[in-house]
Amino acid sequence: MGRYGGDLRSSWIESFSFSEAGAREILTVVTKVGETYKYLDVPRDIYKKMTTSESAGKFHNSTLRGKYTFVKV
């Protein structure tokens, strides 16, 4: 899947994307200050819900933060 950078209504998130690397599903979040976070083993349906959420930042805080392992790159 490609990069999502539509109307995110977020003061923190610039864009996010979903990819698969072998059996691993990765949701990548790029912040407005240029930081990149890769959240590991995030199901595709979570990505789809994020694309339709009212606020990508609020969705991140309630659904991803503290629940999925991430790597800052």
N, C-alpha and C positions, 0 to 999 in steps of 0.2 A: 504494500500500500504506500501511497505517496505521503508527502508532507502536508499537514493541515495548518494553514496560517490564516484562516478566514477571520470572521469577527469573533475573537476569543473572549472579549470583555474581561480582560485580565491585565492588571498592572504589572504582573511578574512574568507571564509566559508569552514569548514571541511566536513560537510554533511548536508543533509536536508531530511525531510520525510513528508508524508501526512497521516493524519488519520481522522476518523470521530468519533465523540463522540455525539451520539444521532443525533440531527439535525445540530450540529455544525461541520464545516469542519476546520481542523487545519493544518497549514503548520509549521513545526518545523525546525528551523535553528540552527545548532551547529557551533560555530566559532572555529577557530584554537587555541584560547586561552581558550577554554572550556566553554564559555558562551552559554546559550541556550535561544532562543527566540521562543515563540509560537505565530504565527500570526493567528488571529481568523477570521472565515468566509471567508476563501480564497477558491474560486472555484477550483475544481479538474483540470480544464483545465489550470489554472495558474501554478499549480504544474507540469503538463505535459510539458508546455512551458519552465519551468525552467530546466527540465531535458535535454532539447535539446538546451538550449541557449549556445551561444559562451562562455559566462562567467557568472557563477552563481552570483558572486559579483555585476557585472554590472546590471544583471537582477534584483537582490534584490533592488539595488538603484533606478532603473527606474520604477519598477512595484510594489514593496511591501512597501518600505520605505515611510512613511507619508501618505499611502493610506489605510492601514489596521491597526486595533487595535492589539497591541501585549502585551504579558506578558513576562517579563524576569524571568526565573526560575533558 
